[in-house]
Each structure stands twice: as structure tokens, then as C-alpha cells.
Amino acid sequence: MTLDNVMPGQGGVISSIGGQGMLRRRLLDMGLTPNTKVRVRKVAPMGDPMELLLRNYVLTIRKEEASKIELKEVFNS
């Protein structure tokens, strides 16, 4: 499952980061690395962007970027 399909209040553990070049590097630099727990806090009314909680900070990314992030475990928090 990819991060863009996770509903607010749910989370998961990142298994891999897709994309290429600068986009992939940017996602990794923001802390979205494999084996990191991430939770979707909320999604904007029009569906984009989405607010994430990871590593004790809040990060906002676009759904297109979230679609590049694969999760290996999905949980309700």
C-alpha cells in the first residue's frame, strides 16, 4: 500500500521510497526513510496536501509525493 491511500488517523511503517533523482533525495532528506513509522494526521479538504506525523515532527507533502512511499505495515492509531 502507498502512503497516499492511508486515511487520517492511520499510519504505517515505510518499506521503500520510490521516485528518482531530486524527488527521491528530497523525500529521504525530509526523514521519510525505510523502517520509519509515519501517521497521517489530516488531509486538506480538496485531498491535497496531507499532513504527516513522523519522528516527533509534522510534515506536509503532496499526494503525488506520498504515492511514491510504500508501506509494509498499516495500523490504526
mmCIF file of the N, C-alpha and C atoms, coordinates in Angstrom:
data_MODEL
# 
_entry.id   MODEL 
# 
loop_
_atom_site.group_PDB 
_atom_site.id 
_atom_site.type_symbol 
_atom_site.label_atom_id 
_atom_site.label_alt_id 
_atom_site.label_comp_id 
_atom_site.label_asym_id 
_atom_site.label_entity_id 
_atom_site.label_seq_id 
_atom_site.pdbx_PDB_ins_code 
_atom_site.Cartn_x 
_atom_site.Cartn_y 
_atom_site.Cartn_z 
_atom_site.occupancy 
_atom_site.B_iso_or_equiv 
_atom_site.pdbx_formal_charge 
_atom_site.auth_seq_id 
_atom_site.auth_comp_id 
_atom_site.auth_asym_id 
_atom_site.auth_atom_id 
_atom_site.pdbx_PDB_model_num 
ATOM 1   N N  . MET A 1 1  ? 0.852   -1.170 0.000  1.00 0.00 ? 1  MET A N  1 
ATOM 2   C CA . MET A 1 1  ? 0.000   0.000  0.000  1.00 0.00 ? 1  MET A CA 1 
ATOM 3   C C  . MET A 1 1  ? 0.901   1.238  0.000  1.00 0.00 ? 1  MET A C  1 
ATOM 4   N N  . THR A 1 2  ? 0.453   2.272  -0.677 1.00 0.00 ? 2  THR A N  1 
ATOM 5   C CA . THR A 1 2  ? 1.219   3.511  -0.695 1.00 0.00 ? 2  THR A CA 1 
ATOM 6   C C  . THR A 1 2  ? 0.616   4.518  0.281  1.00 0.00 ? 2  THR A C  1 
ATOM 7   N N  . LEU A 1 3  ? 1.420   5.475  0.696  1.00 0.00 ? 3  LEU A N  1 
ATOM 8   C CA . LEU A 1 3  ? 1.033   6.436  1.722  1.00 0.00 ? 3  LEU A CA 1 
ATOM 9   C C  . LEU A 1 3  ? -0.150  7.301  1.299  1.00 0.00 ? 3  LEU A C  1 
ATOM 10  N N  . ASP A 1 4  ? -0.322  7.551  0.022  1.00 0.00 ? 4  ASP A N  1 
ATOM 11  C CA . ASP A 1 4  ? -1.442  8.398  -0.422 1.00 0.00 ? 4  ASP A CA 1 
ATOM 12  C C  . ASP A 1 4  ? -2.801  7.726  -0.225 1.00 0.00 ? 4  ASP A C  1 
ATOM 13  N N  . ASN A 1 5  ? -2.830  6.419  0.017  1.00 0.00 ? 5  ASN A N  1 
ATOM 14  C CA . ASN A 1 5  ? -4.083  5.688  0.233  1.00 0.00 ? 5  ASN A CA 1 
ATOM 15  C C  . ASN A 1 5  ? -4.433  5.496  1.701  1.00 0.00 ? 5  ASN A C  1 
ATOM 16  N N  . VAL A 1 6  ? -3.606  5.996  2.599  1.00 0.00 ? 6  VAL A N  1 
ATOM 17  C CA . VAL A 1 6  ? -3.839  5.859  4.034  1.00 0.00 ? 6  VAL A CA 1 
ATOM 18  C C  . VAL A 1 6  ? -4.769  6.973  4.498  1.00 0.00 ? 6  VAL A C  1 
ATOM 19  N N  . MET A 1 7  ? -5.749  6.611  5.314  1.00 0.00 ? 7  MET A N  1 
ATOM 20  C CA . MET A 1 7  ? -6.738  7.564  5.807  1.00 0.00 ? 7  MET A CA 1 
ATOM 21  C C  . MET A 1 7  ? -6.213  8.290  7.046  1.00 0.00 ? 7  MET A C  1 
ATOM 22  N N  . PRO A 1 8  ? -6.732  9.500  7.325  1.00 0.00 ? 8  PRO A N  1 
ATOM 23  C CA . PRO A 1 8  ? -6.330  10.211 8.542  1.00 0.00 ? 8  PRO A CA 1 
ATOM 24  C C  . PRO A 1 8  ? -6.590  9.346  9.783  1.00 0.00 ? 8  PRO A C  1 
ATOM 25  N N  . GLY A 1 9  ? -5.637  9.374  10.702 1.00 0.00 ? 9  GLY A N  1 
ATOM 26  C CA . GLY A 1 9  ? -5.725  8.558  11.905 1.00 0.00 ? 9  GLY A CA 1 
ATOM 27  C C  . GLY A 1 9  ? -5.033  7.214  11.760 1.00 0.00 ? 9  GLY A C  1 
ATOM 28  N N  . GLN A 1 10 ? -4.693  6.840  10.541 1.00 0.00 ? 10 GLN A N  1 
ATOM 29  C CA . GLN A 1 10 ? -3.981  5.589  10.303 1.00 0.00 ? 10 GLN A CA 1 
ATOM 30  C C  . GLN A 1 10 ? -2.514  5.894  10.040 1.00 0.00 ? 10 GLN A C  1 
ATOM 31  N N  . GLY A 1 11 ? -1.709  4.872  10.143 1.00 0.00 ? 11 GLY A N  1 
ATOM 32  C CA . GLY A 1 11 ? -0.289  5.039  9.882  1.00 0.00 ? 11 GLY A CA 1 
ATOM 33  C C  . GLY A 1 11 ? 0.315   3.751  9.397  1.00 0.00 ? 11 GLY A C  1 
ATOM 34  N N  . GLY A 1 12 ? 1.629   3.745  9.311  1.00 0.00 ? 12 GLY A N  1 
ATOM 35  C CA . GLY A 1 12 ? 2.317   2.555  8.861  1.00 0.00 ? 12 GLY A CA 1 
ATOM 36  C C  . GLY A 1 12 ? 3.811   2.690  9.005  1.00 0.00 ? 12 GLY A C  1 
ATOM 37  N N  . VAL A 1 13 ? 4.500   1.669  8.545  1.00 0.00 ? 13 VAL A N  1 
ATOM 38  C CA . VAL A 1 13 ? 5.956   1.642  8.567  1.00 0.00 ? 13 VAL A CA 1 
ATOM 39  C C  . VAL A 1 13 ? 6.428   1.675  7.117  1.00 0.00 ? 13 VAL A C  1 
ATOM 40  N N  . ILE A 1 14 ? 7.304   2.594  6.805  1.00 0.00 ? 14 ILE A N  1 
ATOM 41  C CA . ILE A 1 14 ? 7.794   2.755  5.434  1.00 0.00 ? 14 ILE A CA 1 
ATOM 42  C C  . ILE A 1 14 ? 8.668   1.571  5.051  1.00 0.00 ? 14 ILE A C  1 
ATOM 43  N N  . SER A 1 15 ? 8.375   0.979  3.897  1.00 0.00 ? 15 SER A N  1 
ATOM 44  C CA . SER A 1 15 ? 9.204   -0.121 3.403  1.00 0.00 ? 15 SER A CA 1 
ATOM 45  C C  . SER A 1 15 ? 10.170  0.352  2.323  1.00 0.00 ? 15 SER A C  1 
ATOM 46  N N  . SER A 1 16 ? 9.717   1.271  1.460  1.00 0.00 ? 16 SER A N  1 
ATOM 47  C CA . SER A 1 16 ? 10.610  1.772  0.413  1.00 0.00 ? 16 SER A CA 1 
ATOM 48  C C  . SER A 1 16 ? 10.144  3.132  -0.084 1.00 0.00 ? 16 SER A C  1 
ATOM 49  N N  . ILE A 1 17 ? 11.090  3.864  -0.661 1.00 0.00 ? 17 ILE A N  1 
ATOM 50  C CA . ILE A 1 17 ? 10.832  5.179  -1.236 1.00 0.00 ? 17 ILE A CA 1 
ATOM 51  C C  . ILE A 1 17 ? 11.094  5.070  -2.728 1.00 0.00 ? 17 ILE A C  1 
ATOM 52  N N  . GLY A 1 18 ? 10.072  5.374  -3.507 1.00 0.00 ? 18 GLY A N  1 
ATOM 53  C CA . GLY A 1 18 ? 10.216  5.330  -4.962 1.00 0.00 ? 18 GLY A CA 1 
ATOM 54  C C  . GLY A 1 18 ? 10.661  6.674  -5.502 1.00 0.00 ? 18 GLY A C  1 
ATOM 55  N N  . GLY A 1 19 ? 10.407  6.879  -6.757 1.00 0.00 ? 19 GLY A N  1 
ATOM 56  C CA . GLY A 1 19 ? 10.813  8.128  -7.386 1.00 0.00 ? 19 GLY A CA 1 
ATOM 57  C C  . GLY A 1 19 ? 12.256  8.046  -7.827 1.00 0.00 ? 19 GLY A C  1 
ATOM 58  N N  . GLN A 1 20 ? 12.684  9.113  -8.475 1.00 0.00 ? 20 GLN A N  1 
ATOM 59  C CA . GLN A 1 20 ? 14.047  9.157  -8.986 1.00 0.00 ? 20 GLN A CA 1 
ATOM 60  C C  . GLN A 1 20 ? 14.643  10.530 -8.769 1.00 0.00 ? 20 GLN A C  1 
ATOM 61  N N  . GLY A 1 21 ? 15.934  10.581 -8.756 1.00 0.00 ? 21 GLY A N  1 
ATOM 62  C CA . GLY A 1 21 ? 16.657  11.837 -8.727 1.00 0.00 ? 21 GLY A CA 1 
ATOM 63  C C  . GLY A 1 21 ? 16.352  12.721 -7.540 1.00 0.00 ? 21 GLY A C  1 
ATOM 64  N N  . MET A 1 22 ? 16.061  13.983 -7.832 1.00 0.00 ? 22 MET A N  1 
ATOM 65  C CA . MET A 1 22 ? 15.866  15.002 -6.805 1.00 0.00 ? 22 MET A CA 1 
ATOM 66  C C  . MET A 1 22 ? 14.655  14.717 -5.918 1.00 0.00 ? 22 MET A C  1 
ATOM 67  N N  . LEU A 1 23 ? 13.577  14.183 -6.480 1.00 0.00 ? 23 LEU A N  1 
ATOM 68  C CA . LEU A 1 23 ? 12.389  13.888 -5.676 1.00 0.00 ? 23 LEU A CA 1 
ATOM 69  C C  . LEU A 1 23 ? 12.716  12.839 -4.620 1.00 0.00 ? 23 LEU A C  1 
ATOM 70  N N  . ARG A 1 24 ? 13.344  11.770 -5.000 1.00 0.00 ? 24 ARG A N  1 
ATOM 71  C CA . ARG A 1 24 ? 13.701  10.715 -4.045 1.00 0.00 ? 24 ARG A CA 1 
ATOM 72  C C  . ARG A 1 24 ? 14.641  11.257 -2.977 1.00 0.00 ? 24 ARG A C  1 
ATOM 73  N N  . ARG A 1 25 ? 15.641  12.018 -3.373 1.00 0.00 ? 25 ARG A N  1 
ATOM 74  C CA . ARG A 1 25 ? 16.601  12.603 -2.428 1.00 0.00 ? 25 ARG A CA 1 
ATOM 75  C C  . ARG A 1 25 ? 15.886  13.532 -1.445 1.00 0.00 ? 25 ARG A C  1 
ATOM 76  N N  . ARG A 1 26 ? 14.935  14.327 -1.945 1.00 0.00 ? 26 ARG A N  1 
ATOM 77  C CA . ARG A 1 26 ? 14.188  15.254 -1.096 1.00 0.00 ? 26 ARG A CA 1 
ATOM 78  C C  . ARG A 1 26 ? 13.356  14.513 -0.058 1.00 0.00 ? 26 ARG A C  1 
ATOM 79  N N  . LEU A 1 27 ? 12.671  13.448 -0.472 1.00 0.00 ? 27 LEU A N  1 
ATOM 80  C CA . LEU A 1 27 ? 11.871  12.655 0.458  1.00 0.00 ? 27 LEU A CA 1 
ATOM 81  C C  . LEU A 1 27 ? 12.755  12.039 1.548  1.00 0.00 ? 27 LEU A C  1 
ATOM 82  N N  . LEU A 1 28 ? 13.890  11.508 1.167  1.00 0.00 ? 28 LEU A N  1 
ATOM 83  C CA . LEU A 1 28 ? 14.817  10.924 2.138  1.00 0.00 ? 28 LEU A CA 1 
ATOM 84  C C  . LEU A 1 28 ? 15.356  11.991 3.088  1.00 0.00 ? 28 LEU A C  1 
ATOM 85  N N  . ASP A 1 29 ? 15.681  13.165 2.559  1.00 0.00 ? 29 ASP A N  1 
ATOM 86  C CA . ASP A 1 29 ? 16.198  14.261 3.387  1.00 0.00 ? 29 ASP A CA 1 
ATOM 87  C C  . ASP A 1 29 ? 15.168  14.760 4.396  1.00 0.00 ? 29 ASP A C  1 
ATOM 88  N N  . MET A 1 30 ? 13.874  14.620 4.085  1.00 0.00 ? 30 MET A N  1 
ATOM 89  C CA . MET A 1 30 ? 12.819  15.055 4.999  1.00 0.00 ? 30 MET A CA 1 
ATOM 90  C C  . MET A 1 30 ? 12.560  14.024 6.096  1.00 0.00 ? 30 MET A C  1 
ATOM 91  N N  . GLY A 1 31 ? 13.293  12.920 6.077  1.00 0.00 ? 31 GLY A N  1 
ATOM 92  C CA . GLY A 1 31 ? 13.146  11.910 7.123  1.00 0.00 ? 31 GLY A CA 1 
ATOM 93  C C  . GLY A 1 31 ? 12.271  10.738 6.748  1.00 0.00 ? 31 GLY A C  1 
ATOM 94  N N  . LEU A 1 32 ? 11.785  10.699 5.538  1.00 0.00 ? 32 LEU A N  1 
ATOM 95  C CA . LEU A 1 32 ? 10.954  9.589  5.066  1.00 0.00 ? 32 LEU A CA 1 
ATOM 96  C C  . LEU A 1 32 ? 11.873  8.467  4.584  1.00 0.00 ? 32 LEU A C  1 
ATOM 97  N N  . THR A 1 33 ? 12.383  7.710  5.537  1.00 0.00 ? 33 THR A N  1 
ATOM 98  C CA . THR A 1 33 ? 13.334  6.641  5.247  1.00 0.00 ? 33 THR A CA 1 
ATOM 99  C C  . THR A 1 33 ? 12.724  5.285  5.604  1.00 0.00 ? 33 THR A C  1 
ATOM 100 N N  . PRO A 1 34 ? 13.224  4.208  5.022  1.00 0.00 ? 34 PRO A N  1 
ATOM 101 C CA . PRO A 1 34 ? 12.701  2.877  5.351  1.00 0.00 ? 34 PRO A CA 1 
ATOM 102 C C  . PRO A 1 34 ? 12.748  2.591  6.859  1.00 0.00 ? 34 PRO A C  1 
ATOM 103 N N  . ASN A 1 35 ? 11.735  1.846  7.320  1.00 0.00 ? 35 ASN A N  1 
ATOM 104 C CA . ASN A 1 35 ? 11.571  1.441  8.725  1.00 0.00 ? 35 ASN A CA 1 
ATOM 105 C C  . ASN A 1 35 ? 11.187  2.591  9.654  1.00 0.00 ? 35 ASN A C  1 
ATOM 106 N N  . THR A 1 36 ? 10.720  3.696  9.104  1.00 0.00 ? 36 THR A N  1 
ATOM 107 C CA . THR A 1 36 ? 10.242  4.823  9.902  1.00 0.00 ? 36 THR A CA 1 
ATOM 108 C C  . THR A 1 36 ? 8.728   4.717  10.042 1.00 0.00 ? 36 THR A C  1 
ATOM 109 N N  . LYS A 1 37 ? 8.224   4.901  11.266 1.00 0.00 ? 37 LYS A N  1 
ATOM 110 C CA . LYS A 1 37 ? 6.779   4.927  11.478 1.00 0.00 ? 37 LYS A CA 1 
ATOM 111 C C  . LYS A 1 37 ? 6.249   6.296  11.085 1.00 0.00 ? 37 LYS A C  1 
ATOM 112 N N  . VAL A 1 38 ? 5.142   6.297  10.361 1.00 0.00 ? 38 VAL A N  1 
ATOM 113 C CA . VAL A 1 38 ? 4.522   7.540  9.911  1.00 0.00 ? 38 VAL A CA 1 
ATOM 114 C C  . VAL A 1 38 ? 3.012   7.421  10.106 1.00 0.00 ? 38 VAL A C  1 
ATOM 115 N N  . ARG A 1 39 ? 2.373   8.528  10.503 1.00 0.00 ? 39 ARG A N  1 
ATOM 116 C CA . ARG A 1 39 ? 0.920   8.551  10.700 1.00 0.00 ? 39 ARG A CA 1 
ATOM 117 C C  . ARG A 1 39 ? 0.346   9.740  9.959  1.00 0.00 ? 39 ARG A C  1 
ATOM 118 N N  . VAL A 1 40 ? -0.785  9.543  9.295  1.00 0.00 ? 40 VAL A N  1 
ATOM 119 C CA . VAL A 1 40 ? -1.473  10.629 8.599  1.00 0.00 ? 40 VAL A CA 1 
ATOM 120 C C  . VAL A 1 40 ? -2.322  11.366 9.623  1.00 0.00 ? 40 VAL A C  1 
ATOM 121 N N  . ARG A 1 41 ? -2.018  12.638 9.851  1.00 0.00 ? 41 ARG A N  1 
ATOM 122 C CA . ARG A 1 41 ? -2.785  13.440 10.815 1.00 0.00 ? 41 ARG A CA 1 
ATOM 123 C C  . ARG A 1 41 ? -4.058  13.980 10.181 1.00 0.00 ? 41 ARG A C  1 
ATOM 124 N N  . LYS A 1 42 ? -3.923  14.599 9.012  1.00 0.00 ? 42 LYS A N  1 
ATOM 125 C CA . LYS A 1 42 ? -5.099  15.119 8.324  1.00 0.00 ? 42 LYS A CA 1 
ATOM 126 C C  . LYS A 1 42 ? -4.792  15.328 6.856  1.00 0.00 ? 42 LYS A C  1 
ATOM 127 N N  . VAL A 1 43 ? -5.866  15.471 6.105  1.00 0.00 ? 43 VAL A N  1 
ATOM 128 C CA . VAL A 1 43 ? -5.776  15.711 4.665  1.00 0.00 ? 43 VAL A CA 1 
ATOM 129 C C  . VAL A 1 43 ? -6.591  16.960 4.366  1.00 0.00 ? 43 VAL A C  1 
ATOM 130 N N  . ALA A 1 44 ? -6.091  17.811 3.497  1.00 0.00 ? 44 ALA A N  1 
ATOM 131 C CA . ALA A 1 44 ? -6.779  19.045 3.136  1.00 0.00 ? 44 ALA A CA 1 
ATOM 132 C C  . ALA A 1 44 ? -8.156  18.732 2.530  1.00 0.00 ? 44 ALA A C  1 
ATOM 133 N N  . PRO A 1 45 ? -9.092  19.659 2.627  1.00 0.00 ? 45 PRO A N  1 
ATOM 134 C CA . PRO A 1 45 ? -10.456 19.418 2.136  1.00 0.00 ? 45 PRO A CA 1 
ATOM 135 C C  . PRO A 1 45 ? -10.534 18.957 0.670  1.00 0.00 ? 45 PRO A C  1 
ATOM 136 N N  . MET A 1 46 ? -9.653  19.443 -0.157 1.00 0.00 ? 46 MET A N  1 
ATOM 137 C CA . MET A 1 46 ? -9.666  19.025 -1.565 1.00 0.00 ? 46 MET A CA 1 
ATOM 138 C C  . MET A 1 46 ? -8.811  17.777 -1.799 1.00 0.00 ? 46 MET A C  1 
ATOM 139 N N  . GLY A 1 47 ? -8.253  17.204 -0.719 1.00 0.00 ? 47 GLY A N  1 
ATOM 140 C CA . GLY A 1 47 ? -7.493  15.967 -0.828 1.00 0.00 ? 47 GLY A CA 1 
ATOM 141 C C  . GLY A 1 47 ? -5.994  16.132 -0.975 1.00 0.00 ? 47 GLY A C  1 
ATOM 142 N N  . ASP A 1 48 ? -5.521  17.353 -1.096 1.00 0.00 ? 48 ASP A N  1 
ATOM 143 C CA . ASP A 1 48 ? -4.091  17.575 -1.303 1.00 0.00 ? 48 ASP A CA 1 
ATOM 144 C C  . ASP A 1 48 ? -3.715  18.922 -0.707 1.00 0.00 ? 48 ASP A C  1 
ATOM 145 N N  . PRO A 1 49 ? -2.732  19.060 0.122  1.00 0.00 ? 49 PRO A N  1 
ATOM 146 C CA . PRO A 1 49 ? -1.742  18.101 0.582  1.00 0.00 ? 49 PRO A CA 1 
ATOM 147 C C  . PRO A 1 49 ? -2.224  17.314 1.796  1.00 0.00 ? 49 PRO A C  1 
ATOM 148 N N  . MET A 1 50 ? -1.323  16.492 2.336  1.00 0.00 ? 50 MET A N  1 
ATOM 149 C CA . MET A 1 50 ? -1.628  15.717 3.539  1.00 0.00 ? 50 MET A CA 1 
ATOM 150 C C  . MET A 1 50 ? -0.570  15.996 4.602  1.00 0.00 ? 50 MET A C  1 
ATOM 151 N N  . GLU A 1 51 ? -1.022  15.977 5.854  1.00 0.00 ? 51 GLU A N  1 
ATOM 152 C CA . GLU A 1 51 ? -0.140  16.270 6.983  1.00 0.00 ? 51 GLU A CA 1 
ATOM 153 C C  . GLU A 1 51 ? 0.234   14.971 7.675  1.00 0.00 ? 51 GLU A C  1 
ATOM 154 N N  . LEU A 1 52 ? 1.527   14.762 7.855  1.00 0.00 ? 52 LEU A N  1 
ATOM 155 C CA . LEU A 1 52 ? 2.049   13.526 8.437  1.00 0.00 ? 52 LEU A CA 1 
ATOM 156 C C  . LEU A 1 52 ? 2.736   13.813 9.762  1.00 0.00 ? 52 LEU A C  1 
ATOM 157 N N  . LEU A 1 53 ? 2.740   12.819 10.630 1.00 0.00 ? 53 LEU A N  1 
ATOM 158 C CA . LEU A 1 53 ? 3.499   12.888 11.877 1.00 0.00 ? 53 LEU A CA 1 
ATOM 159 C C  . LEU A 1 53 ? 4.531   11.777 11.842 1.00 0.00 ? 53 LEU A C  1 
ATOM 160 N N  . LEU A 1 54 ? 5.804   12.147 11.921 1.00 0.00 ? 54 LEU A N  1 
ATOM 161 C CA . LEU A 1 54 ? 6.881   11.181 11.943 1.00 0.00 ? 54 LEU A CA 1 
ATOM 162 C C  . LEU A 1 54 ? 8.061   11.768 12.699 1.00 0.00 ? 54 LEU A C  1 
ATOM 163 N N  . ARG A 1 55 ? 8.783   10.920 13.391 1.00 0.00 ? 55 ARG A N  1 
ATOM 164 C CA . ARG A 1 55 ? 9.989   11.342 14.122 1.00 0.00 ? 55 ARG A CA 1 
ATOM 165 C C  . ARG A 1 55 ? 9.746   12.568 15.012 1.00 0.00 ? 55 ARG A C  1 
ATOM 166 N N  . ASN A 1 56 ? 8.566   12.630 15.621 1.00 0.00 ? 56 ASN A N  1 
ATOM 167 C CA . ASN A 1 56 ? 8.185   13.719 16.537 1.00 0.00 ? 56 ASN A CA 1 
ATOM 168 C C  . ASN A 1 56 ? 8.107   15.093 15.870 1.00 0.00 ? 56 ASN A C  1 
ATOM 169 N N  . TYR A 1 57 ? 7.825   15.148 14.571 1.00 0.00 ? 57 TYR A N  1 
ATOM 170 C CA . TYR A 1 57 ? 7.544   16.419 13.917 1.00 0.00 ? 57 TYR A CA 1 
ATOM 171 C C  . TYR A 1 57 ? 6.462   16.226 12.864 1.00 0.00 ? 57 TYR A C  1 
ATOM 172 N N  . VAL A 1 58 ? 5.885   17.329 12.450 1.00 0.00 ? 58 VAL A N  1 
ATOM 173 C CA . VAL A 1 58 ? 4.804   17.315 11.467 1.00 0.00 ? 58 VAL A CA 1 
ATOM 174 C C  . VAL A 1 58 ? 5.372   17.716 10.113 1.00 0.00 ? 58 VAL A C  1 
ATOM 175 N N  . LEU A 1 59 ? 4.994   16.972 9.088  1.00 0.00 ? 59 LEU A N  1 
ATOM 176 C CA . LEU A 1 59 ? 5.472   17.210 7.732  1.00 0.00 ? 59 LEU A CA 1 
ATOM 177 C C  . LEU A 1 59 ? 4.268   17.227 6.797  1.00 0.00 ? 59 LEU A C  1 
ATOM 178 N N  . THR A 1 60 ? 4.240   18.172 5.896  1.00 0.00 ? 60 THR A N  1 
ATOM 179 C CA . THR A 1 60 ? 3.163   18.248 4.905  1.00 0.00 ? 60 THR A CA 1 
ATOM 180 C C  . THR A 1 60 ? 3.745   17.963 3.523  1.00 0.00 ? 60 THR A C  1 
ATOM 181 N N  . ILE A 1 61 ? 3.133   16.981 2.835  1.00 0.00 ? 61 ILE A N  1 
ATOM 182 C CA . ILE A 1 61 ? 3.578   16.647 1.479  1.00 0.00 ? 61 ILE A CA 1 
ATOM 183 C C  . ILE A 1 61 ? 2.370   16.510 0.562  1.00 0.00 ? 61 ILE A C  1 
ATOM 184 N N  . ARG A 1 62 ? 2.623   16.582 -0.711 1.00 0.00 ? 62 ARG A N  1 
ATOM 185 C CA . ARG A 1 62 ? 1.563   16.434 -1.713 1.00 0.00 ? 62 ARG A CA 1 
ATOM 186 C C  . ARG A 1 62 ? 1.241   14.951 -1.905 1.00 0.00 ? 62 ARG A C  1 
ATOM 187 N N  . LYS A 1 63 ? 0.020   14.677 -2.337 1.00 0.00 ? 63 LYS A N  1 
ATOM 188 C CA . LYS A 1 63 ? -0.391  13.280 -2.574 1.00 0.00 ? 63 LYS A CA 1 
ATOM 189 C C  . LYS A 1 63 ? 0.481   12.618 -3.639 1.00 0.00 ? 63 LYS A C  1 
ATOM 190 N N  . GLU A 1 64 ? 0.887   13.383 -4.627 1.00 0.00 ? 64 GLU A N  1 
ATOM 191 C CA . GLU A 1 64 ? 1.745   12.824 -5.684 1.00 0.00 ? 64 GLU A CA 1 
ATOM 192 C C  . GLU A 1 64 ? 3.061   12.306 -5.086 1.00 0.00 ? 64 GLU A C  1 
ATOM 193 N N  . GLU A 1 65 ? 3.625   13.049 -4.135 1.00 0.00 ? 65 GLU A N  1 
ATOM 194 C CA . GLU A 1 65 ? 4.843   12.605 -3.465 1.00 0.00 ? 65 GLU A CA 1 
ATOM 195 C C  . GLU A 1 65 ? 4.553   11.399 -2.574 1.00 0.00 ? 65 GLU A C  1 
ATOM 196 N N  . ALA A 1 66 ? 3.401   11.416 -1.877 1.00 0.00 ? 66 ALA A N  1 
ATOM 197 C CA . ALA A 1 66 ? 3.027   10.315 -0.988 1.00 0.00 ? 66 ALA A CA 1 
ATOM 198 C C  . ALA A 1 66 ? 2.826   9.012  -1.762 1.00 0.00 ? 66 ALA A C  1 
ATOM 199 N N  . SER A 1 67 ? 2.467   9.117  -3.029 1.00 0.00 ? 67 SER A N  1 
ATOM 200 C CA . SER A 1 67 ? 2.247   7.907  -3.836 1.00 0.00 ? 67 SER A CA 1 
ATOM 201 C C  . SER A 1 67 ? 3.547   7.159  -4.113 1.00 0.00 ? 67 SER A C  1 
ATOM 202 N N  . LYS A 1 68 ? 4.682   7.785  -3.871 1.00 0.00 ? 68 LYS A N  1 
ATOM 203 C CA . LYS A 1 68 ? 5.988   7.150  -4.096 1.00 0.00 ? 68 LYS A CA 1 
ATOM 204 C C  . LYS A 1 68 ? 6.474   6.385  -2.864 1.00 0.00 ? 68 LYS A C  1 
ATOM 205 N N  . ILE A 1 69 ? 5.729   6.471  -1.741 1.00 0.00 ? 69 ILE A N  1 
ATOM 206 C CA . ILE A 1 69 ? 6.162   5.879  -0.484 1.00 0.00 ? 69 ILE A CA 1 
ATOM 207 C C  . ILE A 1 69 ? 5.355   4.611  -0.212 1.00 0.00 ? 69 ILE A C  1 
ATOM 208 N N  . GLU A 1 70 ? 6.035   3.482  -0.191 1.00 0.00 ? 70 GLU A N  1 
ATOM 209 C CA . GLU A 1 70 ? 5.407   2.184  0.068  1.00 0.00 ? 70 GLU A CA 1 
ATOM 210 C C  . GLU A 1 70 ? 5.448   1.887  1.562  1.00 0.00 ? 70 GLU A C  1 
ATOM 211 N N  . LEU A 1 71 ? 4.332   1.348  2.086  1.00 0.00 ? 71 LEU A N  1 
ATOM 212 C CA . LEU A 1 71 ? 4.255   0.953  3.484  1.00 0.00 ? 71 LEU A CA 1 
ATOM 213 C C  . LEU A 1 71 ? 4.197   -0.562 3.589  1.00 0.00 ? 71 LEU A C  1 
ATOM 214 N N  . LYS A 1 72 ? 4.876   -1.129 4.590  1.00 0.00 ? 72 LYS A N  1 
ATOM 215 C CA . LYS A 1 72 ? 4.841   -2.576 4.777  1.00 0.00 ? 72 LYS A CA 1 
ATOM 216 C C  . LYS A 1 72 ? 3.860   -2.976 5.863  1.00 0.00 ? 72 LYS A C  1 
ATOM 217 N N  . GLU A 1 73 ? 3.541   -2.086 6.778  1.00 0.00 ? 73 GLU A N  1 
ATOM 218 C CA . GLU A 1 73 ? 2.552   -2.349 7.826  1.00 0.00 ? 73 GLU A CA 1 
ATOM 219 C C  . GLU A 1 73 ? 1.629   -1.145 7.888  1.00 0.00 ? 73 GLU A C  1 
ATOM 220 N N  . VAL A 1 74 ? 0.359   -1.388 8.038  1.00 0.00 ? 74 VAL A N  1 
ATOM 221 C CA . VAL A 1 74 ? -0.608  -0.301 8.207  1.00 0.00 ? 74 VAL A CA 1 
ATOM 222 C C  . VAL A 1 74 ? -1.339  -0.551 9.506  1.00 0.00 ? 74 VAL A C  1 
ATOM 223 N N  . PHE A 1 75 ? -1.498  0.495  10.308 1.00 0.00 ? 75 PHE A N  1 
ATOM 224 C CA . PHE A 1 75 ? -2.156  0.353  11.609 1.00 0.00 ? 75 PHE A CA 1 
ATOM 225 C C  . PHE A 1 75 ? -3.045  1.545  11.888 1.00 0.00 ? 75 PHE A C  1 
ATOM 226 N N  . ASN A 1 76 ? -3.999  1.362  12.782 1.00 0.00 ? 76 ASN A N  1 
ATOM 227 C CA . ASN A 1 76 ? -4.839  2.456  13.279 1.00 0.00 ? 76 ASN A CA 1 
ATOM 228 C C  . ASN A 1 76 ? -4.219  2.960  14.569 1.00 0.00 ? 76 ASN A C  1 
ATOM 229 N N  . SER A 1 77 ? -4.186  4.282  14.724 1.00 0.00 ? 77 SER A N  1 
ATOM 230 C CA . SER A 1 77 ? -3.601  4.802  15.959 1.00 0.00 ? 77 SER A CA 1 
ATOM 231 C C  . SER A 1 77 ? -4.625  5.439  16.853 1.00 0.00 ? 77 SER A C  1 
# 
